[in-house]
Amino acid sequence: MNSDLQVKPLVRFLCIPDVDDRPIGGVKQIYRHVEHLCALGWDAAVLTETQGFKPSWFASQAPTISISNAHSLGELSSSGCILVLPETFISTNLSCILGYDLSKLPTVVFNQNAYYTYGQIHEGTALEIQRFYDNAQLLQVLAISEDTHAFLSRNLGLSDVMLSRIINAIEPTFVNDHPKSDLIHWMPRKNPEHVQAILLGIQRIQLKYGQGWQAAPLFNLSHSQVADRLNRSRIFLSFGHPEGFGLPIAEAMASGCYVIGYSGGGGRELFGFGTSQEINFGDWTSYLTAIKDVLIRFTEQPREMAFLLQRNSHAVRNLYSFDQERQSIALAWERIEQAFFSWREYQ
């Protein structure tokens, strides 16, 4: 370990329980964040329940270490370690995480969905928010979208110096250079009753130019398989709500898909590129109208649609690139490092 790494505190992202039975986008982003930190010279790792655990549905070079091993190695010390917490841990008792007391560590909150910030609202929520976000040990809050940043600033009253924007990068496997087929895809996990309502509507109405189109959910697939499907399809239906960012929307746009559906709030910044139609949550009539209209456009203006989708793909992939993500992470962690040493002086 070189002298620079010895000066910097360790960074450990708490990511428990170990879940591998379904894709969870926020988990993947934790691993990507750790990869960037390691490349930037930080000693960063994901804290897991079991030594050696990694989700199997995406590939990652991020180091992992079990909480028990990290404790045995003396890593979980307030004088030399920063604990990064997901926003969902607002009501978690940090003094007993798998039997270990992590409550004394300085923290960073990685807020990937503003709408999970309150957890399950109850009479003690105000106190939980105060303990989580007004704690002197909190060094910084990372926000992954314009919407999440606005929520944390306006709804929680967090000051600008406590907030850092992080760019969520689109994986380079999502590209618009494959032959396209008349395919419509969607993610089935969120709001399945809305999915069924739209599918029932499609079956009932006579869609002009709908003949020959096929529709299928993206279910039980690895991340690379999802990319392959989107790269070959023309339309993506978004049913996610609420969303912290809406990475599936960005990935579909990068793949050259026309996107119709819910922004979930966090994905609203993506719907300004012109080859998409945001639908208000629950507005099934407008949803079906948008599908009908875009099928007409694909049939009557195929070259113009291909041109617009190619430009949109290029714009989205540049704005949400790995370079943009790394720059945002580097800037945020410069602030966090300064805050850590300032905090430690007064301990």
SVG drawing of the C-alpha trace seen along z (x, -y; Angstrom):
<svg xmlns="http://www.w3.org/2000/svg" viewBox="-61 -25 65 41">
<polyline fill="none" stroke="black" stroke-width="0.4" points="0.0,0.0 1.5,-3.3 1.7,-6.5 -1.2,-8.1 -3.5,-5.2 -2.3,-5.3 -3.3,-8.9 -6.8,-8.4 -9.4,-6.7 -10.8,-3.4 -14.2,-3.4 -16.6,-0.6 -20.1,-0.4 -22.6,1.4 -24.6,3.6 -26.5,6.2 -28.2,8.6 -26.5,10.7 -29.2,10.9 -28.8,12.7 -32.3,13.9 -33.2,10.9 -31.5,7.9 -31.4,4.8 -30.1,1.8 -29.0,-0.1 -26.7,2.8 -25.0,2.7 -24.4,-1.0 -22.7,-0.5 -20.3,1.9 -19.6,-0.5 -19.0,-3.3 -16.5,-1.2 -14.7,-0.4 -14.3,-4.1 -13.0,-4.8 -10.4,-2.1 -9.3,-3.5 -9.0,-6.9 -6.6,-5.6 -9.0,-4.9 -9.0,-1.7 -12.7,-1.0 -14.8,2.2 -18.3,3.5 -19.2,4.9 -21.1,8.2 -22.6,10.7 -20.6,13.6 -16.9,13.5 -16.6,13.8 -20.2,12.9 -20.9,11.1 -24.1,10.9 -24.0,13.1 -26.3,11.1 -23.6,8.5 -19.8,8.5 -17.7,6.4 -14.1,6.0 -15.1,4.2 -13.4,5.7 -15.7,7.2 -15.1,8.1 -17.5,9.6 -18.3,7.4 -16.7,10.1 -13.4,10.1 -13.3,6.3 -13.8,6.2 -11.1,8.8 -8.7,6.8 -9.4,3.7 -10.8,1.8 -14.0,0.6 -12.3,-2.2 -13.8,-5.7 -10.3,-7.2 -9.6,-5.6 -12.8,-4.4 -15.8,-6.0 -19.0,-4.0 -21.3,-4.5 -24.9,-3.8 -27.9,-3.4 -30.8,-5.7 -33.0,-2.7 -31.0,-2.3 -32.7,-5.3 -34.3,-3.1 -31.4,-0.7 -29.7,-0.3 -26.0,-0.7 -24.9,0.3 -25.8,3.9 -25.1,4.9 -24.7,8.6 -23.5,8.2 -21.0,5.4 -21.2,1.8 -20.8,-0.5 -22.5,-3.5 -19.3,-5.4 -18.1,-5.5 -18.3,-8.7 -20.9,-8.2 -21.8,-9.1 -25.4,-8.5 -25.6,-7.2 -29.2,-8.2 -30.3,-6.4 -34.0,-7.0 -35.4,-10.1 -38.7,-8.4 -37.2,-5.8 -35.8,-8.5 -38.6,-8.3 -38.8,-4.6 -42.2,-3.3 -43.6,-6.6 -44.8,-6.3 -44.9,-8.5 -41.2,-8.2 -40.1,-9.0 -39.2,-12.7 -36.8,-11.5 -35.2,-8.9 -34.6,-11.5 -33.0,-13.8 -30.7,-11.0 -29.7,-9.9 -29.3,-13.3 -28.6,-15.8 -25.9,-13.6 -22.6,-15.3 -20.9,-12.1 -22.5,-12.6 -19.9,-13.9 -21.9,-14.1 -25.0,-12.9 -24.6,-11.6 -27.6,-12.2 -27.9,-10.4 -30.4,-12.6 -31.6,-16.1 -34.9,-15.0 -33.2,-13.3 -31.0,-16.3 -34.0,-18.7 -35.8,-16.4 -33.0,-16.3 -32.5,-20.1 -36.1,-21.2 -37.9,-18.5 -35.2,-17.6 -33.6,-21.1 -30.1,-19.8 -27.6,-22.6 -25.7,-22.7 -22.4,-21.9 -23.8,-18.6 -24.9,-17.4 -23.0,-16.1 -24.4,-15.0 -23.3,-11.7 -23.8,-10.8 -25.1,-7.3 -23.2,-5.9 -24.8,-3.8 -22.9,-0.5 -21.0,-0.5 -22.9,2.7 -26.0,0.6 -25.4,-0.7 -27.4,-1.6 -25.4,0.3 -27.4,3.6 -30.1,4.5 -33.5,3.5 -36.6,5.6 -40.2,4.7 -39.9,5.5 -41.4,3.9 -39.8,4.6 -40.4,3.6 -39.3,4.4 -42.0,6.4 -40.9,6.0 -42.5,2.6 -46.2,1.9 -47.2,5.2 -50.9,4.2 -50.1,1.2 -48.3,3.5 -51.3,5.8 -53.7,2.8 -51.6,1.6 -51.3,5.1 -55.1,5.6 -55.7,2.3 -53.4,3.2 -55.3,6.5 -58.7,4.7 -58.0,1.8 -57.1,2.0 -53.6,0.7 -52.9,-0.7 -49.6,0.8 -49.5,3.1 -49.4,6.3 -46.0,8.0 -44.8,6.3 -43.9,8.6 -43.9,7.7 -42.1,9.4 -40.9,8.6 -37.2,8.5 -37.5,11.1 -34.9,13.3 -32.0,12.0 -28.5,11.0 -27.5,7.4 -25.7,8.3 -28.7,10.2 -30.9,7.2 -28.5,5.1 -28.6,7.5 -32.5,7.4 -32.7,3.7 -30.0,3.2 -32.3,5.1 -35.7,3.6 -37.4,0.4 -39.6,-0.5 -39.2,-0.4 -42.2,-0.8 -41.3,-2.3 -43.5,-1.3 -41.1,-2.2 -42.5,-4.6 -41.1,-6.0 -37.6,-6.0 -34.4,-7.6 -32.9,-8.0 -34.5,-5.5 -31.4,-3.8 -33.4,-1.4 -34.8,-4.4 -31.3,-5.7 -30.1,-2.3 -33.1,-1.9 -32.4,-5.3 -28.7,-4.4 -29.8,-1.3 -31.8,-3.4 -35.2,-2.6 -38.2,-5.0 -39.2,-5.2 -42.8,-5.6 -44.0,-5.6 -43.4,-6.7 -40.3,-8.8 -40.8,-7.9 -39.6,-11.4 -35.9,-10.6 -36.0,-9.8 -37.6,-13.1 -34.3,-14.6 -34.1,-11.9 -37.4,-12.7 -36.2,-16.0 -34.3,-14.4 -37.2,-14.2 -37.5,-10.5 -39.6,-9.6 -43.0,-10.3 -43.4,-10.7 -46.7,-9.5 -48.2,-10.6 -48.4,-7.8 -51.6,-5.9 -52.7,-7.7 -53.4,-4.5 -55.3,-6.3 -52.4,-8.5 -50.1,-5.5 -52.0,-3.6 -52.4,-6.7 -48.6,-7.2 -48.0,-3.6 -50.5,-3.9 -48.8,-7.1 -45.3,-5.8 -46.2,-2.7 -47.6,-5.1 -44.3,-7.1 -42.1,-4.0 -44.2,-2.9 -44.7,-6.2 -41.4,-7.9 -38.8,-5.0 -35.8,-7.0 -36.6,-10.0 -37.2,-7.9 -33.9,-6.0 -32.1,-9.4 -33.6,-10.8 -33.0,-7.7 -29.4,-7.6 -28.8,-11.2 -30.6,-10.6 -28.5,-7.5 -25.3,-9.5 -26.4,-12.3 -27.5,-10.1 -24.3,-8.0 -22.1,-11.1 -24.0,-12.8 -24.1,-9.6 -20.7,-8.1 -18.2,-6.4 -16.0,-9.5 -18.8,-11.7 -19.5,-9.3 -15.9,-9.1 -15.5,-12.9 -18.5,-13.4 -17.3,-10.7 -13.8,-12.2 -15.2,-15.7 -17.6,-14.3 -14.9,-12.4 -12.5,-15.3 -15.1,-17.1 -15.7,-14.0 -12.0,-13.6 -11.7,-17.2 -14.9,-16.7 -13.5,-13.6 -10.2,-15.2 -12.1,-18.2 -14.5,-15.9 -11.7,-13.8 -9.9,-16.9 -12.8,-17.5 -13.1,-13.9"/>
</svg>
